[in-house]
Amino acid sequence: QVQLVESGGGLVQTGGSLRLSCVASERILSGSAMGWFRQAPGKERIFVAGITWSGSTTNYADSVKGRFTISRDSAKNTVYLQMNSLKPEDTAVYYCAARPFSGLLRIPSTYNTWGQGTQVTVSS
């Protein structure tokens, strides 16, 4: 019954930055993982970035490496996605997700709790 609430989306020009936040309603256990995924209209939901809670191990999609940074604040039950050098192809609804175990981070179906999504639009 954990709830996730995303914020921070908006409209930005190419090359700009946004910082997304995802706050969990309950304490996140040390063995958990959280991730960010995105979905453009007519496209499949795909992996963007993930993080293991206790060890702060991260993983990124190749398309965002060097531009996006995922981080977490355990005391605030919050995961962040700092997005820099944004491109029009980054335009999508961004979702945060959580699961009660670690391991591979890239598969959407392994996450059992999802936020409502926040729109990111990058103009050309």
Buried (B, 14 or more C-beta within 10 A) or exposed (E): EBEBBBEBBEEBEEEBEBBBBBBBEEEBEEEBBBBBBBBEEEEEBBBBBBBBBEEEEBBBBEEBEEBBBBBBEEEEBBBBBBBBEBBEEBBBBBBBBBBEEBEEBBEBEBBEBBBEBBEBBBEE
